[in-house]
């Protein structure tokens, strides 16, 4: 990738504190609009603002998690108060919070169940899925840029002393980059071991900076 693209690209990523690759934040959180602004964020009212393939498969694949995260929006601030409710022995409020989380998880299942209706398997695997691979494992070389220590998955490339090059081996978007799912796991005391735990830790690097910090603070 020439310096004319690499330099501004990495500068934007540095300011966003995001890796230089397409992430779930870009596909699921920031790339939507409501067809009818008066109807809310129901799945049937959500479309992408930018599409790569123009297929229903792509739209459904990303608008389902978008609708799921919207469904959890009101409960996320409340789970940060759970320890206050426990310490204060406010059992009725804690029970209400648990019921609300349960309802959100039920809504998640309803939304997730709509994926088979909108995602064509052949279109997904043959047309769209290859576009989500990121640059792992081979990577791409970014020319004309100094080492950016604040961004993940970038390593120096040996070459001419007059040229700075970095190898970008970032992975593409994944449901594991969903902050709300990880927060609910933490709230419910769900822990993962082995490769599952390592994967979650790695996916933190791909979350929007404020979301990443929210998980760390929790």
N, C-alpha and C positions, 0 to 999 in steps of 0.2 A: 504494500500500500504506500503510495508516494507521500512525501512530507506535506504536500498541499492538502491532503485529506487527514493524514495521521495527526498532525500538530493540533488543528482545531478540534478534531474528534476527541483526543485525549484531554484537551483542556476542558471541554464540556463535561466529560466523565469525571475529571478531577473536581470540578465545582459541584457536581451532583453526588460525588462520592459513590459512584457506581462503576462496575467493570465495563470495559469497552466491548460490549456484545449486547445483542437483543436479550432482554430479561422478561420475566413474568410481570414485573412492574410495568414495563412498556406495553406488553400485549394485553394484559388483563385489567390493570388499574388505571392507566392513563389514555387508553385508546377506545373510548366509547362515547356514545351520545344517545339521548332518548329521542325516539321518533316523535313522540308526543310528550312535551314537557309537563303536561298536566297529569300524566298517567304513572309517574314514578318509575322505579328501576326494576320492573318486572322483566323477565327474560324476553318475552315477546315484544317488548318496547325498546330493547337495546340493540344497537348496531355499532359496528366499528367505525371510527373516523378514518382509518387508513387500513387497507387490506393488501395482502401480497398476492393472493390468488383469486379473489372475488368469488369464492365458493361458499355455499352454505355450511360446508364442513368446517372451514376456517372460522366463520362467524360463531357457530355453535361452540366450537372447541374453546374459544376465548370468552364468549359472553356468558357461558355457564359459570365459570369461576368468578367473573365480574359480578354477576347477580348474587352468587354465594357470599362474596365479601360484603356486598351492600346489605345483605340480609343480616349480617353480624355486626353492622356498624354501631348500633345502639348498645349492644351488650359488651363490646370491647372495653369502654371506659369503666364499666361496672365491675368487671372481673379484677380490676386493680384495687378495688375496695374490699375484696373478699376477706383479706386478713384483718381489716378493721371490723368487719362483721363477726368474724370468728372470735377475735380478742374481746369484743364487746358483748359476746354471747347473744347477739341479735339473731336468734334462730329463725324467726319468721322472715326477716329480710334475706337471710342466707338461703332459706328454702325457696323463696321467690326467685332469687338469682339463679339457683340451680334449675328451676323449672324453665326459666327464660333461656338458659343455655341449651337445655334439652329441646326446646321448641326450635331454636336455631339449628341444632344438629338435624332435627327432623326435616326442616326446610332444606338443609344441605342435601339430604337424601332425595328429596323430591326433585330438586334441580339437577342433581347428578344423574338421576334416572332418565332425564330427557336427552342425554348425550346420544344414545343409540338412534333416536329419531332424527337428529340433525347432523350426525357425523357418519359419512359414508366411509367404510373401512378402506376400500381401495383408493379413494381420493386422498384420504388422510395419509396412508403409508407410502403411496407412490408419488403423490404430488406435493403435499404440504409438509409432512414430517421431516423430509430432508432439509427443509429451510430452517428448522429449529435446532440443528445440531451444534450451532456455535462454531468455535474454531478448535475444538478438542478432538483428537489428541495431537494432530500434526501442527496446528497453529498457523498463524499468518505473520509475516514480517512487516513491521511498521518502520518506515524509513524516516530519518531526519528528526528523531525525537530523543531527548535525553531520558535517562532512567526515571520512571515515575514511581517512587517508592510507596505512594499512598494508594495505588491501584493494584488489585490482585491479578494474578495470572500473567504478569508481564515479567519477562526475563531478558537480560542483555544478550545480544547476538554478536559473536566475534566477527570482525570484518576490518575494513580500512579504518585506521585511526582517525581519519577526518570525518567519518560518517557514524552517527549514532543510530543504532537499530535495536528494536525490541521485538521479541517473539510473544505474540498474544495467543494464549492457549485457553481462553475463557470458554466455558460451557454455555449452552443456550438456555432458553426459558424452561422452567420445570414447575410443576405444582408444589414441589418442595420449597419453592421460594415464596409461598404464601405465608405471610406473617400471621394472619388470623388463625390458621390451622395450628401453627406452632404455639400461639398464645393459649388456645383452648387446651391443647395437650398439657402445657405447663400448669394451667389452672386446675385441671382434673388430676394432675399427678401422673400423667402418662409419660413414661420414660422409654427410651429406645437404647438398645445395646449394640455393640459391634459396629457393623457397617451402617446400620440405621442412624446411630448417633453421629458417626463421622459424616454421613451425608447431610444431616441437619446442620451440623456446624459449618460445613462447606457452603451450604445454601444461604447461610446468613450473609455471606459476602456479596450475594447477588440481590439482596433486598434493598429497597430505598433506605437511605441513611437513617431517616427518622424512625422507620419501622424496625430496622436492625437495632437501633438503640433502645427502642421500646421493649424488644425481646430481652436484650441484655439487662435492662433495668428490672424487668419482672423477675 
